[in-house]
Structure formats: C-alpha cells, structure tokens
Amino acid sequence: MPIRITTLSENTAARMGLLAEWGLSILIRVDDCEVLLDTGQGISAAYNATVLGMDLSGVERIVLSHGHRDHTGGLLHILKLMRKQVEVIAHPDIWVAKYALRPGRKEEYVGVPFPREAAESSGASFNLTREPVWIRENIVASGEIPMLTEYETIDPGLCVKELCPERSEGTELKPDALRDDRAVFIKSERGLIVILGCAHRGVINTLKYAQKLTGVEAIYAVIGGTHLMAASSERINLTVAELKRLDIQRLGVSHCTGLPAAAILAREFGEAFFFNNVGTRISL
C-alpha cells in the first residue's frame, strides 16, 4: 500500500521558489485515493501545488481540521484550481464566529474568511458532521476528539462570539471548546499514520482517540501541527514522555508547534524527527 504525503502550505519552505505562509495544507495519497487536509490561509497551497507539479483534480475529499482561517482561507483558491465538485468534510462549528484575544490587542476575527455560499458556488459540497468519516477502509477523518489528559488544555485566548440578548450589544465572547478540531488517521502495515491540523484538543488526546477509533495500537508516524507554541515546560515534557512511550518512529512537526518546542522534540527524537514544511514529501 503506497502512501505519499506532501505538504503544500506551512510557515516555512523547504527550498526557494515555494511560498511560505502561516497555516497548513497537506496532500495525502494512499493507493489511488487523494485527500487534502486543510487549505492554508491564502494562495500558498494552490501556488505551491502548481510549482510542485501536483495535479489536484484527483483529490476526492477535502478535510478541514477546524474553522480557523489559516487552515480554511485557501479553500476558494484550491477549488478554482480543481475545477470540479468536491466533498468537504468538516465539523458544523467551522462556521461559528471565531476570535482571538491577546493581551494588549483588540479582539481579532480568526474564523473562515468567506461565506459558505462562496465555497459552495465554487464547487464545495459540505459534509458537516461531528462523527468520524471513513473515506476508505484505511483512511478516516476523525470526529470530535475527547479531552482525556489533564495537561492538554485549549488556548484560553481562542473564543467564539455568541448572541447574548441580556447585553445591549447583543453578543459576547466565550471560550472556544474547539470541538471542530479533527485529524486524519491512516492505517498502514507499519501502524497508524496520524496527520494533524493544529491538535487544539491535544496531540496526545488525538493519538489516544486514533487508537480507539481504528483499533490499532501501534502509531508509526505523527505529522503536522501539535499546538505546543505556547505550552508550558510541564506540558511539553509530559507530551515528549508519552510520545516516547508510544514509540513514535517518525515525527514531523509543522506550523503551530513553535520553534522552542520543536527544538526539544528534535533533541529528544533524533533521527525520527523532521521539520514538516512546504515541499516536504514523505513516501512509505
């Protein structure tokens, strides 16, 4: 079962000529099935696909890991490149009004940067569900990821804006539980390959859910965003310990991992570690 994973959008690029942009987009090919996880923030994924000679017309499904603009903003550009109707798998909460609150800064809208109708008129057919979606018998887009560990918490600066009739302005910001956070799990001969978007609900929580959902205990590779960029030393250490216990053989981090956490992971995992940036191609 040949597997090929190509990163089309990420914060950094592997070589000149490719466009780096804050966000993530990863093209997954298993046998003859192509799935795109996320679409980056803007033009980068579509641009880099063209530079890399990747024909996206064969993509069967697009999976959106969650409703932040750095993972969804490139969807219209991707659809224009594909020029066909395509199923887009996502959680219903991707359309919730999402904001970021940072100290000393005004609230910032970080949700999907276009209306649903714009994507649908460009060829998107949304499959909005809280449940897992099996794309093939060996590929699944996860459903809602349970919060199991005590040390993995959701960034308190990420919020949703909801109606509040009791207040004169009619809306208020509340913490975002990021129930729309999801990943893609691949069953291979070597074990599970877990492709992360941002892992807002915790990389270890995601891996535990992958094992439960697929019935496969061995995890061979973890690739994508691990959202450790603002994590405490304790959380990073506990994450490293659990990844070692799980005996991860390939660890390719991206995007929201953050350089300090990535440096620790590189030190701890040695040759198993790699930066998964734009242009990285993995063949199994």
C-alpha positions as CSV (number, residue, x, y, z in Angstrom):
1,M,0.0,0.0,0.0
2,P,2.0,3.0,-1.2
3,I,1.5,6.2,0.8
4,R,2.7,9.7,-0.2
5,I,2.3,12.8,1.9
6,T,3.2,16.2,0.5
7,T,3.0,19.5,2.5
8,L,1.6,22.3,0.3
9,S,1.3,25.1,2.9
10,E,3.2,25.8,6.1
11,N,5.0,28.6,7.9
12,T,8.4,27.7,6.3
13,A,9.5,26.4,2.9
14,A,12.0,23.6,2.2
15,R,13.5,25.3,-0.8
16,M,13.5,28.5,-2.9
17,G,10.6,29.0,-5.2
18,L,8.0,27.8,-2.8
19,L,5.7,30.1,-0.8
20,A,5.7,30.1,3.0
21,E,2.6,31.3,4.8
22,W,1.2,30.9,8.3
23,G,-1.1,28.0,8.1
24,L,-1.1,24.4,6.9
25,S,-2.2,22.2,4.0
26,I,-1.2,18.6,3.5
27,L,-1.9,16.4,0.5
28,I,-2.3,12.7,1.3
29,R,-2.3,9.9,-1.3
30,V,-3.0,6.3,-0.2
31,D,-3.0,3.9,-3.1
32,D,-5.2,5.7,-5.7
33,C,-7.1,7.8,-3.1
34,E,-6.1,11.5,-2.6
35,V,-7.3,13.6,0.3
36,L,-6.4,17.2,1.1
37,L,-6.2,18.1,4.8
38,D,-6.7,21.9,5.1
39,T,-6.0,24.6,2.5
40,G,-3.7,27.1,4.1
41,Q,-4.5,30.7,4.8
42,G,-4.4,32.2,1.3
43,I,-2.9,31.5,-2.1
44,S,0.1,29.4,-0.8
45,A,-1.4,25.9,-1.1
46,A,-2.7,26.4,-4.6
47,Y,0.5,28.2,-5.7
48,N,2.8,25.6,-4.3
49,A,0.8,22.7,-5.8
50,T,1.4,24.3,-9.2
51,V,5.1,24.8,-8.5
52,L,5.5,21.2,-7.3
53,G,3.6,19.9,-10.3
54,M,0.8,18.5,-8.2
55,D,-2.4,17.9,-10.1
56,L,-5.2,18.4,-7.6
57,S,-8.0,17.3,-9.9
58,G,-7.7,13.8,-8.5
59,V,-8.5,14.9,-4.9
60,E,-11.6,13.0,-3.8
61,R,-12.2,14.7,-0.4
62,I,-11.0,17.9,1.4
63,V,-10.9,17.6,5.2
64,L,-10.9,20.9,7.2
65,S,-9.3,20.3,10.6
66,H,-11.1,23.2,12.2
67,G,-12.6,26.6,11.4
68,H,-9.6,28.9,11.7
69,R,-8.7,31.0,8.6
70,D,-5.1,29.7,8.5
71,H,-6.5,26.3,7.7
72,T,-9.5,27.2,5.6
73,G,-8.7,30.5,3.9
74,G,-7.1,28.9,0.8
75,L,-10.2,26.8,0.0
76,L,-11.5,29.0,-2.7
77,H,-8.1,29.1,-4.4
78,I,-7.9,25.3,-4.2
79,L,-11.4,24.8,-5.6
80,K,-10.6,27.2,-8.5
81,L,-7.6,25.0,-9.3
82,M,-9.6,21.7,-9.0
83,R,-12.4,22.9,-11.2
84,K,-14.9,20.3,-10.1
85,Q,-17.4,19.4,-7.4
86,V,-15.7,18.0,-4.3
87,E,-16.9,16.9,-0.8
88,V,-15.6,18.9,2.0
89,I,-15.6,17.1,5.4
90,A,-15.8,19.3,8.4
91,H,-17.5,19.9,11.8
92,P,-20.6,22.1,11.9
93,D,-18.7,24.5,14.2
94,I,-16.4,25.7,11.4
95,W,-19.0,28.3,10.6
96,V,-19.0,29.7,14.2
97,A,-17.6,33.2,14.5
98,K,-14.1,32.6,15.9
99,Y,-11.9,35.2,17.5
100,A,-8.5,35.5,19.2
101,L,-8.0,37.6,22.3
102,R,-4.4,38.6,23.1
103,P,-3.1,40.8,25.9
104,G,-2.9,44.4,24.8
105,R,-4.6,43.8,21.5
106,K,-8.0,44.2,20.1
107,E,-10.1,41.1,19.5
108,E,-9.3,39.6,16.1
109,Y,-11.5,37.6,13.9
110,V,-9.8,34.3,13.0
111,G,-12.6,32.3,11.5
112,V,-13.3,31.2,7.9
113,P,-12.8,34.4,5.8
114,F,-15.6,33.8,3.3
115,P,-19.3,32.8,3.5
116,R,-20.3,29.2,3.0
117,E,-22.2,30.2,-0.2
118,A,-18.9,31.4,-1.8
119,A,-17.4,27.9,-1.3
120,E,-20.5,26.1,-2.5
121,S,-20.7,28.2,-5.7
122,S,-17.1,27.3,-6.3
123,G,-17.7,23.5,-6.1
124,A,-17.6,22.6,-2.4
125,S,-20.2,20.1,-1.2
126,F,-20.1,20.3,2.6
127,N,-20.4,17.2,4.7
128,L,-20.8,18.7,8.2
129,T,-20.7,16.1,10.9
130,R,-19.5,15.6,14.5
131,E,-18.8,11.9,13.7
132,P,-15.8,10.2,12.0
133,V,-16.0,9.8,8.2
134,W,-14.3,6.7,6.8
135,I,-13.0,7.8,3.4
136,R,-11.6,4.3,2.6
137,E,-11.3,1.3,4.9
138,N,-7.9,2.5,5.9
139,I,-8.4,6.3,5.9
140,V,-10.7,8.2,8.4
141,A,-11.3,11.8,9.1
142,S,-11.8,11.9,12.9
143,G,-14.9,13.1,14.6
144,E,-14.8,15.1,17.9
145,I,-11.7,14.3,19.9
146,P,-12.3,13.6,23.6
147,M,-10.3,15.6,26.2
148,L,-8.7,12.9,28.3
149,T,-5.3,14.1,29.6
150,E,-5.1,16.6,32.4
151,Y,-2.3,18.6,31.0
152,E,-3.6,19.3,27.5
153,T,-5.8,22.3,27.6
154,I,-7.3,24.6,24.9
155,D,-5.7,28.1,24.4
156,P,-7.8,30.4,26.6
157,G,-7.3,33.2,24.1
158,L,-9.4,31.5,21.5
159,C,-13.0,32.4,21.6
160,V,-16.3,32.3,19.8
161,K,-18.8,35.2,19.5
162,E,-22.3,34.2,20.5
163,L,-25.6,36.0,20.8
164,C,-26.3,37.4,24.2
165,P,-29.8,39.0,24.5
166,E,-29.1,40.2,28.0
167,R,-26.4,42.6,26.8
168,S,-27.1,45.8,24.8
169,E,-24.6,44.9,22.0
170,G,-26.3,41.5,21.6
171,T,-23.1,39.4,21.5
172,E,-20.4,38.2,23.8
173,L,-17.1,36.3,23.5
174,K,-16.9,32.9,25.2
175,P,-14.1,30.3,25.3
176,D,-14.0,28.1,22.2
177,A,-14.0,24.4,23.1
178,L,-12.7,23.7,19.6
179,R,-15.0,20.8,19.1
180,D,-14.4,21.1,15.4
181,D,-10.7,20.2,15.9
182,R,-10.0,16.9,13.9
183,A,-7.3,15.0,12.2
184,V,-6.8,12.2,9.6
185,F,-5.8,8.7,10.6
186,I,-4.3,6.2,8.1
187,K,-3.9,2.5,8.9
188,S,-0.7,1.2,7.4
189,E,1.3,-2.0,7.6
190,R,3.7,-0.2,10.0
191,G,1.0,1.2,12.2
192,L,-1.1,4.3,12.3
193,I,-0.1,7.5,10.5
194,V,-1.7,10.5,12.1
195,I,-1.9,13.7,10.1
196,L,-2.7,16.7,12.4
197,G,-4.1,20.1,11.6
198,C,-3.5,22.0,14.8
199,A,-4.2,19.5,17.5
200,H,-6.0,22.2,19.5
201,R,-7.5,19.5,21.7
202,G,-4.1,18.0,22.4
203,V,-1.8,15.8,20.3
204,I,-1.8,13.0,22.9
205,N,-5.6,13.2,23.1
206,T,-5.7,12.9,19.4
207,L,-3.4,9.9,19.3
208,K,-5.4,8.1,22.0
209,Y,-8.5,8.7,20.0
210,A,-6.8,7.4,16.9
211,Q,-6.0,4.1,18.6
212,K,-9.6,3.8,19.9
213,L,-11.3,4.7,16.7
214,T,-9.2,2.5,14.4
215,G,-8.5,-0.4,16.8
216,V,-4.8,-0.1,16.0
217,E,-2.3,0.4,18.9
218,A,0.9,1.0,17.1
219,I,1.5,4.5,15.9
220,Y,4.2,4.8,13.3
221,A,4.2,8.5,12.3
222,V,2.8,11.8,13.6
223,I,2.9,14.7,11.1
224,G,1.5,18.2,11.3
225,G,0.7,20.9,13.8
226,T,1.0,20.0,17.5
227,H,0.0,23.4,19.1
228,L,2.8,23.5,21.6
229,M,4.0,27.0,20.7
230,A,2.6,28.4,24.0
231,A,2.7,25.2,26.0
232,S,4.3,25.1,29.5
233,S,7.5,23.2,30.1
234,E,5.5,20.7,32.0
235,R,3.1,20.1,29.2
236,I,6.0,19.7,26.7
237,N,7.8,17.3,28.9
238,L,4.7,15.2,29.5
239,T,4.0,15.2,25.8
240,V,7.5,14.1,25.0
241,A,7.3,11.3,27.6
242,E,4.0,10.0,26.1
243,L,5.3,10.2,22.5
244,K,8.3,8.1,23.6
245,R,6.0,5.6,25.4
246,L,4.0,5.2,22.2
247,D,7.3,4.6,20.3
248,I,6.7,7.0,17.5
249,Q,9.1,6.2,14.7
250,R,8.7,9.4,12.6
251,L,7.7,12.8,14.0
252,G,7.3,15.6,11.5
253,V,6.1,18.9,13.1
254,S,4.7,21.9,11.5
255,H,3.0,25.3,11.9
256,C,1.8,25.8,15.5
257,T,4.4,23.6,17.2
258,G,6.6,26.6,17.8
259,L,10.4,26.6,17.4
260,P,11.2,26.1,21.2
261,A,9.0,23.0,21.4
262,A,10.3,21.8,18.0
263,A,13.9,22.1,19.3
264,I,13.1,20.0,22.3
265,L,11.4,17.4,20.1
266,A,14.4,17.3,17.7
267,R,16.7,16.8,20.6
268,E,14.6,14.0,22.2
269,F,13.7,12.1,19.0
270,G,16.9,12.5,17.0
271,E,16.7,10.9,13.5
272,A,13.0,10.2,13.9
273,F,12.3,14.0,14.0
274,F,12.0,16.3,10.9
275,F,10.5,19.7,10.2
276,N,7.5,19.2,8.0
277,N,7.5,22.3,5.9
278,V,6.3,23.3,2.4
279,G,7.7,20.9,-0.1
280,T,8.3,18.0,2.3
281,R,7.4,14.7,0.6
282,I,7.2,11.5,2.5
283,S,6.8,8.1,0.8
284,L,6.0,5.0,2.7
